[in-house]
């Protein structure tokens, strides 16, 4: 659930569960909010992120050539911290501020809690201040998916088996913490961990998080809550002043990426299968900066800064903004800058694309140095059925056991077996309170309950229905849809239940059940039910079945085109980058979870969203990093994109869920396509980029001047500036406004061990002529070659059209590059 803050403290966002749509049986999602550059609203902000002119530790360290680098870096770090304190003390009265954090590793700055507009004015006019950003509040945005992705047979054997896959790689999770006692995270031999010497993180102990929690699998754990405490949102009893996961979301994402291999998924005493992370051999570093209420940007920036300083290889963020940040460009907000410097430090950054789909330009992960992940539906489905006494049967949902035996049970409507003095009929029909029912009338019967608007507004829940049915001794329950609501959304269908249950999320099925019930119920002249002849039995809803029409882009998954600012001007960047499984994902949970009452008490949860897709990519990145430890973050992203599939498991083009329909997917739905880990570890060619090229990109963003770049990045634009953002060497070509023609240069590097010959083919976007030279590329191992791509508008389409450039290698490598072009004016116009 998103909780938007007031103007005094606008909120942060994570990518957690989205509302469930019936077209994708189980859909939910998690997401954070970003900061905006200082403006009139900031005058009322309590927490500010202040960036200073001097370089951070990482930049300082990269310039040192002597043998005592670590010692010098630590001294410089302390000097920066001290300078922040001296700066504040020299400008402000002691009682007017409270410094929360010093940022020293990737950024030089601090987070400060201020109490007045006068303090803000003083800081804005102070010498040495590069920029001031407003803190914002943030919100949170498996058993089967490794096999669905082909990892057990195509990747793990190459890397020494499941337990060794990911060995030597550390994934840092900026999330809600972790449940260290979960079997997905227990065990692990730190002696076997070959890369531990480079990791400098620590294990912070606290409530439910003893020193033994960091056991070799979990190599570090810290929490960041100073901004949340300053805002008054943090409750130590509920949120735990420790890295312990009080929500469940952090445990879910961590186990999806790097959970132990072959862990039984037990929920409500039923075994749903066996779970494994994508990279079971990878290690986990926990940076808790989100809570049940969400979190704050300044806490998240502190967590990222610490994670990179500690030495993580990969950062997984199932979080993102609630809207496009203000300022000259979304690419320049403080979180994007922090993640740019993380990339400069060699850390692969993966982020959830957002949950605003299927609306266009709903993407909330913007920058080309971040790998943004879309979510798909997978081939595993859960369905349930009810068989009526007249022989008719209806399908529905419900992870619930069947009614006992083969004999049907009598059906009773909630309103017909309740006490007559109840004031609200709707309250009775929603089955939320056991005291409303006549126990002798409901015992061993199936109770019909109604999904009313109370469920939509969370005044009622399916968890409460299950609790009521257990307490009154009924045989089970049937939930029918209120006709006024329809069947678009049902909340809570992914919870596992101990009592027989089915949710008829279809108006026609609900109406047919009521017709059968009413025609078999005897009523007195006053309308009171006096005899119940309708019967039914509910089948087992916990057994999965599988389809071949998968993956499909999930309706909630945020879509492109990417935007560069709050005016929603589109950018020359393909977003999302790649798609991964996101719907109906089984993974670890925290039994103390306060985040979702329907899952409270469980060790595993079935949830959905781009939050769930993101750790799949983090885990695959760990596999690639293990195989190719020297690859840059951009090379890893390229390997995933150029090998991604645009076809489902039946061989048909991937489809995308839209509003009430399904249609062929485009790169704005799934990026380059669906992740293919087997090919991603051996892509043949990669498109590489580094920090200097990203600065060039920022300098080419329309509407961004050199001063804005310098304030954000700390460096000026180069003399030889690139003309277009599309000049950045990415594994895609996106042009948001093609007028006439444009030349795009791409550099490819052969990362295989042998020389190879590639032949280029092109599928042209509608209205565009695309020429590539050379058409035959002979490239030696570890060598690079340039491709000259000229796109010429031949028809003003005034909409995006899509194509692709494909390089077919003589050694079976296939390198796909998606093309997206908006033609506003052609040469013939």
Secondary structure, DSSP 8 states (H G I E B T S, - for coil): ------STT----BB-----BTTBSS---B------B--GGGGG-SEEEEEESS--HHHHHHT--SS-HHHHHHHHHHHHHHHHHHHHHHHS-GGGEEEEEEE-SSS-EEEEEE--HHHHHHHHTSTTEEEEEE--EE-----SHHHHTTHHHHTGGGGTSGGGTTTT-EEEEEES-B-TTSTTTS---GGG-TTGGG----B--BTTB-GGG--SSEEEEEE--HHHHHHT---HHHH-SSSB-SSSHHHHHHHHHH--SSEEEEETTEEEEEE--TTTTSEEEEEE-EETTEEEHHHHHHHHHHHHHHT-SEEEE-B--SS---SS-GGGSHHHHHHHHHHHTT-EEEEE--S-TTSTT------TTSEEEEEEE-SEEE-EEEEETTS-EEEEB-B----SSSS-EEEEEGGGGB-TT-S-HHHHHTT--GGGB-HHHHTTSEEEEEE-HHHHTTSS-HHHHHHHHHHHT-SEEEEEE-TTT-SSB-TTTTSB-SSEEEEE-SHHHHHHHHHHHHHTEEE-TTS-EEEE--EEEE-----EEE-SS--EE-TTS-----BSSTT--B-SS-SS-EEEE-SSEEEE--TT-SS-TTTTT-SEEEE-SHHHHHHHHHHHHHHHHHH-TT--HHHHHHHHHHT-BSB-TTSSB-EEEETTEEEE--HHHHTT-B--HHHHTT-SEE----HHHHHHHHHTSTT--HHHHHHHHSS---SS--S-GGGS--SEEEEEEEESEEEEEEEEEE-SSS-EEEEEEEE--TTEEEEEE-SEEEE-TT-EEEEEEEEEESS--SSEEEEEEEEEETTS-EEEEEEEEEEEE-TT-
